[in-house]
Amino acid sequence: MFFLCKFEKINQITLNKSKLSIKSWANDDRPREKMMLKGSNSLSDAELIAILIGSGNREESAVALAKRILQSVDNNINSLAQLSLEELMHFKGIGEAKAISILTALELGKRRRLEAALLIPKISSSKTVYDIMQPLLGDLQHEEFWVLFLNNANKLTNKMQLSKGGMLGTVVDIRLILKKALAYNAVGLILVHNHPSGNTKPSEEDKNITAKVNKAAELLDLKVLDHLIVTGNNYFSFADEGLL
């Protein structure tokens, strides 16, 4: 009986909270305040939509209303973007202005993703890789080893500094390269490191590392497309020189 009463009390508190104005909630539970305190990444999809609509209706808060809207499309943002103004306005508390705000925000998000996709560089040659990495590595007085991760369209999706060393070299963790490649759903890899000495000639260690990474990558159907040695004003490409 005690646990039943306690459970009913918790349910009643939750119900009352959903009816209360968001302004009466604790700061951490209020979407706007939560965004200011913790950043936009801390907010759920429902909380972001709640900020857009500002208020709910007499029976539910903006957050509860936003959750109900999302549930109607199986919590799929892309499906939400396909709803019409009229379909959104079927929800109690969503008038024309709020429906327009939701669809406007979703359209901006879609355009942002499109622009980001267009900005992702397609790796068409070793020179493209050099142009991307020279500003990062060209003038360094220590050696760094980086890995570029590419999708099946040869577009750069991620790049990672694998290690940072001294004048003479760095440590290369092949397991970490493969782990990250799988996490990023990469198809191709490009290895890049710099020679602070300005000499682009690959060392025997450079050749050994390239061969080891290439052999390990093949086991996971990954392709090492190139390995560049970068200096301030020049580079060496393993692929261009037929060493891959």
MARFI-189289 format. One record per atom (N, C-alpha, C): atom name; x, y, z. Coordinates in steps of 0.2 Angstrom, whole numbers, plus 5000, padded with zeros to 4 digits. Layout:
- name;x;y;z
- CA;X;Y;Z
...
END
This chain:
- name;x;y;z
- N;5004;4994;5000
- CA;5000;5000;5000
- C;5004;5006;5000
- N;5010;5006;5004
- CA;5014;5012;5004
- C;5017;5014;4997
- N;5020;5008;4994
- CA;5023;5009;4987
- C;5018;5012;4982
- N;5011;5009;4983
- CA;5006;5011;4978
- C;5005;5018;4979
- N;5004;5021;4985
- CA;5003;5028;4987
- C;5008;5032;4984
- N;5014;5030;4985
- CA;5020;5034;4983
- C;5020;5034;4976
- N;5019;5029;4972
- CA;5018;5029;4965
- C;5013;5034;4962
- N;5007;5033;4965
- CA;5002;5038;4963
- C;5004;5045;4965
- N;5007;5047;4970
- CA;5010;5053;4972
- C;5014;5056;4966
- N;5019;5051;4964
- CA;5024;5053;4959
- C;5020;5055;4952
- N;5015;5051;4951
- CA;5011;5052;4945
- C;5008;5058;4945
- N;5005;5060;4951
- CA;5001;5066;4952
- C;5006;5072;4951
- N;5012;5072;4954
- CA;5017;5077;4953
- C;5019;5078;4946
- N;5020;5073;4942
- CA;5022;5073;4935
- C;5016;5076;4931
- N;5010;5074;4933
- CA;5004;5077;4929
- C;5003;5084;4931
- N;5004;5086;4937
- CA;5004;5093;4939
- C;5009;5097;4935
- N;5015;5095;4935
- CA;5021;5098;4932
- C;5019;5099;4924
- N;5016;5094;4921
- CA;5015;5095;4914
- C;5009;5101;4913
- N;5005;5102;4918
- CA;5000;5108;4917
- C;5003;5114;4919
- N;5008;5114;4923
- CA;5011;5121;4926
- C;5014;5125;4920
- N;5014;5131;4920
- CA;5018;5135;4916
- C;5025;5134;4916
- N;5029;5134;4911
- CA;5036;5132;4911
- C;5040;5137;4915
- N;5037;5143;4916
- CA;5040;5148;4920
- C;5040;5146;4928
- N;5036;5142;4930
- CA;5036;5140;4937
- C;5041;5134;4938
- N;5044;5131;4933
- CA;5048;5125;4933
- C;5055;5128;4936
- N;5059;5123;4939
- CA;5066;5124;4940
- C;5070;5126;4934
- N;5075;5130;4935
- CA;5079;5133;4929
- C;5081;5127;4925
- N;5084;5122;4928
- CA;5087;5116;4924
- C;5081;5113;4920
- N;5075;5114;4922
- CA;5070;5111;4918
- C;5066;5115;4913
- N;5068;5122;4913
- CA;5065;5126;4908
- C;5070;5127;4902
- N;5067;5126;4896
- CA;5071;5125;4890
- C;5076;5131;4889
- N;5073;5137;4889
- CA;5077;5143;4888
- C;5083;5144;4893
- N;5081;5143;4899
- CA;5086;5144;4904
- C;5091;5138;4904
- N;5089;5132;4902
- CA;5094;5126;4901
- C;5098;5128;4896
- N;5096;5131;4890
- CA;5100;5132;4885
- C;5106;5137;4887
- N;5104;5142;4890
- CA;5109;5147;4893
- C;5114;5145;4897
- N;5112;5140;4902
- CA;5116;5137;4907
- C;5120;5132;4904
- N;5118;5127;4899
- CA;5121;5121;4897
- C;5123;5121;4890
- N;5120;5126;4886
- CA;5121;5126;4879
- C;5115;5122;4875
- N;5115;5123;4869
- CA;5109;5120;4865
- C;5110;5113;4864
- N;5116;5110;4864
- CA;5117;5103;4864
- C;5114;5099;4870
- N;5112;5102;4875
- CA;5109;5099;4881
- C;5102;5098;4880
- N;5099;5101;4876
- CA;5092;5101;4875
- C;5089;5095;4870
- N;5084;5092;4872
- CA;5081;5087;4868
- C;5077;5090;4862
- N;5075;5086;4857
- CA;5071;5089;4852
- C;5065;5092;4854
- N;5062;5089;4859
- CA;5055;5092;4861
- C;5057;5099;4865
- N;5062;5099;4868
- CA;5064;5106;4872
- C;5065;5111;4867
- N;5069;5109;4861
- CA;5070;5114;4856
- C;5064;5117;4853
- N;5059;5112;4851
- CA;5053;5114;4848
- C;5049;5118;4853
- N;5049;5117;4860
- CA;5045;5120;4865
- C;5048;5128;4865
- N;5054;5129;4864
- CA;5057;5136;4864
- C;5054;5139;4858
- N;5053;5136;4852
- CA;5050;5139;4846
- C;5043;5141;4847
- N;5039;5136;4850
- CA;5032;5138;4851
- C;5030;5142;4857
- N;5035;5142;4862
- CA;5034;5147;4868
- C;5029;5145;4873
- N;5023;5142;4871
- CA;5018;5141;4876
- C;5014;5135;4874
- N;5011;5131;4878
- CA;5007;5126;4876
- C;5000;5127;4876
- N;4995;5124;4880
- CA;4988;5125;4880
- C;4986;5124;4887
- N;4980;5124;4889
- CA;4978;5124;4896
- C;4979;5117;4899
- N;4980;5112;4895
- CA;4981;5105;4898
- C;4988;5103;4898
- N;4992;5106;4894
- CA;4999;5104;4894
- C;5004;5110;4893
- N;5010;5109;4895
- CA;5015;5114;4894
- C;5018;5114;4887
- N;5022;5118;4885
- CA;5025;5119;4878
- C;5029;5112;4877
- N;5033;5110;4882
- CA;5037;5104;4882
- C;5032;5098;4881
- N;5027;5097;4884
- CA;5023;5092;4884
- C;5019;5092;4877
- N;5017;5097;4874
- CA;5014;5098;4868
- C;5019;5096;4862
- N;5026;5099;4863
- CA;5031;5097;4858
- C;5032;5089;4858
- N;5032;5086;4864
- CA;5033;5079;4864
- C;5027;5075;4861
- N;5021;5078;4861
- CA;5016;5075;4858
- C;5016;5075;4851
- N;5018;5081;4848
- CA;5019;5082;4841
- C;5024;5078;4838
- N;5030;5077;4842
- CA;5035;5072;4840
- C;5033;5065;4840
- N;5029;5063;4845
- CA;5027;5056;4845
- C;5022;5055;4839
- N;5019;5060;4836
- CA;5014;5059;4831
- C;5018;5057;4824
- N;5025;5058;4824
- CA;5029;5057;4819
- C;5035;5052;4821
- N;5033;5048;4826
- CA;5038;5043;4828
- C;5045;5046;4830
- N;5044;5052;4833
- CA;5050;5056;4835
- C;5056;5057;4829
- N;5053;5057;4823
- CA;5058;5058;4818
- C;5057;5065;4815
- N;5063;5069;4816
- CA;5063;5076;4814
- C;5062;5077;4806
- N;5064;5072;4802
- CA;5063;5073;4795
- C;5056;5072;4793
- N;5052;5067;4797
- CA;5045;5067;4796
- C;5041;5073;4798
- N;5044;5076;4803
- CA;5040;5082;4806
- C;5041;5088;4801
- N;5046;5088;4797
- CA;5047;5093;4792
- C;5043;5092;4786
- N;5040;5086;4786
- CA;5036;5085;4780
- C;5028;5087;4781
- N;5027;5088;4788
- CA;5020;5090;4789
- C;5018;5097;4786
- N;5012;5098;4785
- CA;5010;5104;4782
- C;5008;5109;4788
- N;5007;5115;4786
- CA;5004;5120;4791
- C;4998;5118;4794
- N;4993;5115;4790
- CA;4987;5113;4792
- C;4987;5107;4797
- N;4992;5102;4795
- CA;4993;5096;4800
- C;4995;5098;4807
- N;5000;5103;4807
- CA;5003;5106;4813
- C;4997;5109;4817
- N;4993;5113;4814
- CA;4988;5117;4817
- C;4982;5112;4820
- N;4982;5106;4818
- CA;4977;5101;4821
- C;4979;5100;4829
- N;4985;5102;4831
- CA;4987;5101;4838
- C;4984;5107;4842
- N;4981;5105;4847
- CA;4978;5111;4851
- C;4984;5115;4854
- N;4984;5121;4853
- CA;4989;5126;4856
- C;4994;5128;4850
- N;4993;5125;4844
- CA;4997;5127;4838
- C;4993;5131;4833
- N;4994;5137;4833
- CA;4991;5141;4828
- C;4995;5142;4822
- N;4993;5146;4818
- CA;4997;5148;4812
- C;5004;5150;4813
- N;5005;5155;4818
- CA;5011;5158;4819
- C;5016;5153;4822
- N;5014;5148;4826
- CA;5018;5143;4829
- C;5020;5138;4824
- N;5015;5136;4820
- CA;5016;5131;4815
- C;5022;5134;4810
- N;5021;5140;4808
- CA;5026;5143;4804
- C;5033;5143;4807
- N;5033;5145;4813
- CA;5040;5145;4817
- C;5043;5138;4817
- N;5039;5133;4818
- CA;5042;5126;4818
- C;5045;5124;4811
- N;5040;5125;4806
- CA;5043;5124;4799
- C;5048;5128;4796
- N;5048;5134;4798
- CA;5054;5139;4797
- C;5061;5136;4799
- N;5060;5134;4806
- CA;5066;5132;4809
- C;5069;5125;4806
- N;5064;5121;4804
- CA;5066;5115;4801
- C;5069;5116;4794
- N;5066;5121;4790
- CA;5069;5122;4784
- C;5076;5125;4784
- N;5077;5129;4789
- CA;5084;5132;4790
- C;5089;5127;4791
- N;5086;5122;4796
- CA;5091;5116;4797
- C;5092;5112;4791
- N;5088;5111;4787
- CA;5089;5107;4781
- C;5093;5111;4776
- N;5093;5118;4775
- CA;5097;5121;4771
- C;5104;5122;4774
- N;5105;5122;4780
- CA;5111;5122;4784
- C;5115;5115;4782
- N;5111;5109;4782
- CA;5114;5103;4781
- C;5116;5103;4773
- N;5112;5106;4769
- CA;5114;5106;4762
- C;5120;5110;4761
- N;5121;5115;4764
- CA;5127;5119;4763
- C;5133;5116;4766
- N;5132;5113;4771
- CA;5138;5109;4774
- C;5140;5103;4770
- N;5135;5100;4767
- CA;5137;5095;4762
- C;5141;5097;4756
- N;5139;5103;4754
- CA;5142;5106;4748
- C;5149;5109;4750
- N;5150;5110;4756
- CA;5157;5113;4758
- C;5162;5107;4760
- N;5159;5101;4761
- CA;5164;5095;4762
- C;5168;5094;4756
- N;5175;5095;4757
- CA;5179;5094;4751
- C;5180;5087;4748
- N;5179;5087;4741
- CA;5180;5080;4738
- C;5188;5079;4737
- N;5191;5074;4739
- CA;5198;5073;4738
- C;5199;5070;4731
- N;5201;5074;4726
- CA;5202;5072;4720
- C;5210;5071;4718
- N;5214;5074;4722
- CA;5221;5073;4721
- C;5225;5074;4727
- N;5232;5072;4727
- CA;5236;5073;4732
- C;5237;5081;4734
- N;5236;5085;4729
- CA;5237;5092;4730
- C;5231;5095;4734
- N;5225;5092;4733
- CA;5219;5094;4737
- C;5221;5092;4745
- N;5224;5087;4746
- CA;5225;5085;4753
- C;5231;5090;4756
- N;5236;5091;4752
- CA;5241;5096;4754
- C;5238;5103;4755
- N;5233;5105;4751
- CA;5230;5112;4752
- C;5226;5112;4759
- N;5223;5106;4761
- CA;5219;5106;4767
- C;5224;5105;4773
- N;5230;5102;4772
- CA;5234;5100;4778
- C;5240;5105;4779
- N;5242;5108;4774
- CA;5248;5112;4774
- C;5247;5118;4779
- N;5241;5121;4780
- CA;5240;5126;4785
- C;5241;5124;4792
- N;5239;5117;4793
- CA;5240;5114;4800
- C;5247;5112;4801
- N;5250;5109;4796
- CA;5257;5106;4798
- C;5263;5109;4795
- N;5262;5113;4790
- CA;5268;5116;4786
- C;5273;5119;4790
- N;5271;5123;4795
- CA;5276;5127;4799
- C;5278;5125;4806
- N;5275;5119;4807
- CA;5277;5116;4814
- C;5284;5114;4815
- N;5286;5115;4821
- CA;5293;5113;4822
- C;5294;5106;4826
- N;5288;5103;4826
- CA;5288;5096;4829
- C;5283;5092;4824
- N;5284;5085;4824
- CA;5280;5081;4820
- C;5273;5079;4822
- N;5268;5079;4818
- CA;5262;5077;4820
- C;5259;5072;4814
- N;5255;5067;4817
- CA;5253;5062;4812
- C;5245;5063;4812
- N;5242;5064;4806
- CA;5235;5065;4805
- C;5232;5059;4801
- N;5226;5058;4802
- CA;5222;5053;4797
- C;5216;5057;4795
- N;5215;5057;4788
- CA;5209;5059;4785
- C;5204;5053;4783
- N;5198;5054;4785
- CA;5193;5049;4784
- C;5188;5051;4778
- N;5187;5047;4773
- CA;5183;5048;4767
- C;5177;5044;4767
- N;5172;5046;4764
- CA;5166;5042;4762
- C;5167;5039;4755
- N;5162;5035;4753
- CA;5163;5032;4746
- C;5162;5036;4740
- N;5161;5043;4742
- CA;5162;5048;4736
- C;5168;5052;4736
- N;5173;5049;4741
- CA;5179;5052;4741
- C;5179;5059;4745
- N;5173;5060;4748
- CA;5173;5067;4752
- C;5175;5066;4759
- N;5179;5071;4761
- CA;5182;5071;4768
- C;5176;5072;4773
- N;5175;5067;4777
- CA;5170;5068;4782
- C;5173;5069;4789
- N;5179;5067;4791
- CA;5182;5069;4797
- C;5190;5069;4796
- N;5193;5072;4801
- CA;5200;5072;4801
- C;5202;5072;4808
- N;5208;5068;4810
- CA;5210;5067;4817
- C;5217;5067;4818
- N;5220;5071;4823
- CA;5227;5071;4825
- C;5228;5065;4829
- N;5232;5060;4826
- CA;5233;5054;4829
- C;5238;5054;4834
- N;5243;5058;4833
- CA;5249;5059;4838
- C;5253;5065;4837
- N;5257;5067;4842
- CA;5261;5073;4841
- C;5267;5071;4845
- N;5273;5072;4841
- CA;5279;5070;4844
- C;5284;5076;4844
- N;5291;5074;4843
- CA;5296;5079;4843
- C;5299;5080;4836
- N;5305;5082;4836
- CA;5308;5083;4829
- C;5309;5077;4825
- N;5309;5071;4828
- CA;5311;5065;4824
- C;5306;5060;4823
- N;5300;5061;4826
- CA;5294;5056;4824
- C;5289;5056;4829
- N;5284;5052;4828
- CA;5278;5051;4832
- C;5276;5044;4832
- N;5272;5042;4837
- CA;5270;5035;4838
- C;5263;5035;4834
- N;5262;5029;4831
- CA;5256;5028;4827
- C;5253;5022;4829
- N;5246;5023;4832
- CA;5242;5018;4835
- C;5238;5015;4829
- N;5239;5010;4826
- CA;5235;5007;4820
- C;5228;5005;4823
- N;5228;5003;4829
- CA;5221;5000;4831
- C;5216;5006;4832
- N;5219;5012;4834
- CA;5215;5018;4835
- C;5213;5021;4828
- N;5217;5020;4823
- CA;5215;5022;4816
- C;5209;5018;4814
- N;5209;5012;4815
- CA;5204;5008;4812
- C;5198;5008;4816
- N;5198;5009;4823
- CA;5193;5010;4827
- C;5189;5017;4825
- N;5193;5022;4824
- CA;5189;5028;4822
- C;5186;5028;4815
- N;5190;5024;4811
- CA;5187;5023;4804
- C;5180;5020;4804
- N;5180;5015;4808
- CA;5173;5011;4809
- C;5168;5016;4812
- N;5170;5020;4817
- CA;5165;5024;4820
- C;5163;5030;4816
- N;5167;5032;4811
- CA;5165;5037;4806
- C;5162;5034;4800
- N;5161;5028;4799
- CA;5159;5024;4793
- C;5163;5026;4787
- N;5169;5026;4788
- CA;5174;5028;4783
- C;5175;5023;4778
- N;5176;5024;4772
- CA;5178;5019;4767
- C;5185;5020;4765
- N;5188;5026;4765
- CA;5195;5027;4763
- C;5198;5031;4768
- N;5205;5030;4769
- CA;5209;5033;4773
- C;5215;5037;4770
- N;5217;5043;4772
- CA;5223;5046;4770
- C;5227;5048;4776
- N;5233;5045;4776
- CA;5238;5047;4781
- C;5242;5053;4779
- N;5243;5057;4784
- CA;5247;5063;4783
- C;5251;5065;4789
- N;5258;5066;4788
- CA;5262;5069;4793
- C;5267;5074;4790
- N;5270;5077;4795
- CA;5275;5083;4792
- C;5282;5081;4794
- N;5286;5084;4790
- CA;5294;5083;4792
- C;5296;5090;4793
- N;5297;5092;4800
- CA;5300;5099;4802
- C;5306;5100;4798
- N;5310;5095;4796
- CA;5317;5097;4793
- C;5316;5100;4786
- N;5310;5099;4783
- CA;5309;5102;4776
- C;5310;5097;4771
- N;5313;5091;4773
- CA;5314;5086;4768
- C;5308;5081;4767
- N;5306;5081;4761
- CA;5300;5077;4760
- C;5301;5069;4759
- N;5308;5067;4758
- CA;5309;5060;4757
- C;5307;5056;4763
- N;5303;5051;4761
- CA;5300;5046;4766
- C;5306;5042;4769
- N;5306;5041;4776
- CA;5311;5037;4779
- C;5308;5029;4779
- N;5313;5025;4781
- CA;5311;5018;4781
- C;5305;5017;4786
- N;5305;5020;4791
- CA;5299;5020;4796
- C;5293;5022;4793
- N;5293;5028;4789
- CA;5287;5030;4786
- C;5284;5025;4781
- N;5289;5021;4777
- CA;5286;5016;4773
- C;5284;5010;4777
- N;5287;5008;4782
- CA;5284;5003;4786
- C;5277;5004;4789
- N;5276;5010;4792
- CA;5270;5012;4795
- C;5265;5012;4789
- N;5266;5014;4783
- CA;5261;5014;4778
- C;5259;5007;4776
- N;5264;5003;4776
- CA;5263;4996;4774
- C;5258;4993;4779
- N;5260;4994;4786
- CA;5256;4991;4791
- C;5249;4993;4791
- N;5248;5000;4791
- CA;5241;5002;4791
- C;5237;5000;4785
- N;5241;4999;4779
- CA;5237;4997;4773
- C;5235;4990;4774
- N;5239;4986;4777
- CA;5238;4978;4778
- C;5232;4977;4783
- N;5232;4981;4788
- CA;5227;4981;4793
- C;5220;4983;4790
- N;5221;4989;4787
- CA;5214;4991;4784
- C;5211;4987;4779
- N;5215;4983;4775
- CA;5212;4979;4770
- C;5208;4973;4773
- N;5209;4971;4780
- CA;5206;4966;4783
- C;5199;4968;4785
- N;5198;4975;4785
- CA;5191;4978;4786
- C;5188;4981;4780
- N;5191;4980;4775
- CA;5188;4982;4768
- C;5189;4990;4768
- N;5194;4992;4771
- CA;5196;5000;4771
- C;5202;5000;4766
- N;5202;5006;4763
- CA;5207;5007;4758
- C;5211;5013;4760
- N;5218;5012;4761
- CA;5222;5018;4762
- C;5224;5021;4755
- N;5221;5027;4754
- CA;5222;5030;4747
- C;5228;5033;4746
- N;5231;5036;4751
- CA;5238;5040;4751
- C;5241;5041;4757
- N;5247;5042;4757
- CA;5251;5045;4763
- C;5255;5051;4761
- N;5254;5056;4764
- CA;5257;5062;4762
- C;5262;5064;4767
- N;5268;5066;4765
- CA;5273;5070;4770
- C;5273;5077;4768
- N;5271;5081;4772
- CA;5270;5088;4771
- C;5276;5093;4774
- N;5278;5098;4770
- CA;5283;5103;4773
- C;5280;5109;4772
- N;5283;5115;4773
- CA;5281;5121;4772
- C;5279;5123;4765
- N;5282;5121;4760
- CA;5281;5123;4753
- C;5281;5117;4748
- N;5281;5111;4751
- CA;5281;5105;4746
- C;5278;5099;4750
- N;5277;5093;4746
- CA;5275;5087;4749
- C;5277;5081;4745
- N;5276;5075;4748
- CA;5278;5069;4745
- C;5271;5065;4745
- N;5269;5062;4740
- CA;5263;5058;4740
- C;5265;5050;4738
- N;5264;5046;4743
- CA;5265;5039;4742
- C;5261;5036;4735
- N;5255;5038;4735
- CA;5251;5036;4729
- C;5254;5039;4722
- N;5256;5045;4722
- CA;5259;5048;4716
- C;5265;5044;4714
- N;5269;5042;4719
- CA;5275;5039;4718
- C;5275;5031;4717
- N;5268;5029;4717
- CA;5267;5022;4716
- C;5269;5017;4722
- N;5269;5020;4728
- CA;5272;5016;4734
- C;5265;5013;4737
- N;5260;5014;4735
- CA;5254;5011;4738
- C;5250;5007;4733
END
